[in-house]
């Protein structure tokens, strides 16, 4: 089965139209006098991205692309890279790694929320001692791994962040509760 955006020229056309629609200069779309034709900029940048993708099989990120070129990218080139990443498919290995990271982020979120539910159940609330630190650790791992996929939708970034926040908030609240109990005890 042929991929949706398998043609390089169709992809260049999509990126060019996206640049015209979302013009960073604040002027009307497409009516900005430029020194270099936008289609040429898009074509050159996409060719550089394709060379980078062939050379770098492991980490296909914006920072890696800047390092590959040996210079900082302009705003337009960064947008072209982002749109290119959005419309290109991942390799099966990257897809599997992203799904695994999404599962880790989901587990992080589940443990963080479960810690709040378990906190109010007598004799079981001691489980929060294990749930919240585990939610924090797995959330940090999921967030750091999601950066490899430029925080794409489905990379586990959002659920990892939710787990990190709920676990951190739970630890802070339990620490405050222990302080209040110790203050009232004396």
VENWOKA-V837481 format. One record per pair of residues at least 24 apart in sequence whose ideal C-beta (glycine too) atoms are under 7 Angstrom apart, sorted by sequence separation. I is the first residue (numbers start at 1). J is the second residue. D is the distance in Angstrom with one decimal. If there is no record, write none. Layout:
BEGIN
i->I j->J d->D
i->I j->J d->D
END
This chain:
BEGIN
i->111 j->135 d->4.0
i->139 j->163 d->3.8
i->140 j->164 d->6.2
i->138 j->163 d->6.3
i->139 j->164 d->3.2
i->16 j->42 d->4.9
i->15 j->42 d->5.0
i->108 j->135 d->5.1
i->135 j->163 d->4.5
i->136 j->164 d->5.8
i->139 j->167 d->6.3
i->12 j->42 d->5.4
i->108 j->138 d->4.0
i->12 j->43 d->5.6
i->15 j->46 d->6.8
i->107 j->138 d->5.8
i->108 j->139 d->4.0
i->135 j->166 d->6.2
i->136 j->167 d->4.0
i->45 j->77 d->5.2
i->49 j->81 d->6.2
i->135 j->167 d->3.2
i->136 j->168 d->5.9
i->12 j->46 d->5.5
i->46 j->80 d->6.9
i->104 j->138 d->5.5
i->108 j->142 d->5.6
i->133 j->167 d->6.9
i->11 j->46 d->6.6
i->41 j->76 d->6.3
i->45 j->80 d->4.6
i->49 j->84 d->5.4
i->132 j->167 d->4.4
i->104 j->141 d->6.2
i->105 j->142 d->3.7
i->8 j->46 d->6.8
i->42 j->80 d->5.9
i->46 j->84 d->6.4
i->104 j->142 d->4.6
i->132 j->170 d->4.2
i->132 j->171 d->4.9
i->101 j->142 d->5.7
i->128 j->170 d->6.3
i->101 j->145 d->4.5
i->101 j->146 d->6.1
i->128 j->174 d->6.1
i->109 j->159 d->4.4
i->112 j->162 d->6.7
i->116 j->166 d->6.7
i->24 j->75 d->5.5
i->98 j->149 d->5.4
i->105 j->156 d->3.1
i->108 j->159 d->6.5
i->112 j->163 d->4.5
i->115 j->166 d->7.0
i->102 j->154 d->5.8
i->104 j->156 d->6.1
i->105 j->157 d->6.9
i->108 j->160 d->5.3
i->111 j->163 d->6.4
i->115 j->167 d->6.8
i->102 j->155 d->6.6
i->106 j->159 d->4.9
i->109 j->162 d->4.4
i->113 j->166 d->5.8
i->101 j->155 d->6.1
i->102 j->156 d->4.0
i->105 j->159 d->3.6
i->109 j->163 d->4.2
i->112 j->166 d->2.9
i->116 j->170 d->6.1
i->101 j->156 d->4.2
i->105 j->160 d->3.7
i->108 j->163 d->2.7
i->112 j->167 d->4.4
i->115 j->170 d->4.7
i->98 j->154 d->6.4
i->108 j->164 d->6.8
i->111 j->167 d->6.9
i->19 j->76 d->6.5
i->98 j->155 d->5.3
i->109 j->166 d->7.0
i->105 j->163 d->6.6
i->112 j->170 d->6.6
i->19 j->79 d->6.7
i->15 j->80 d->5.3
i->18 j->83 d->5.3
i->85 j->150 d->5.8
i->15 j->83 d->4.9
i->15 j->84 d->6.6
i->11 j->84 d->6.9
i->14 j->87 d->6.3
i->11 j->87 d->6.1
i->5 j->87 d->4.9
i->5 j->88 d->6.7
i->3 j->89 d->5.9
i->61 j->148 d->6.9
i->62 j->150 d->6.7
i->59 j->148 d->6.4
i->61 j->150 d->6.1
END
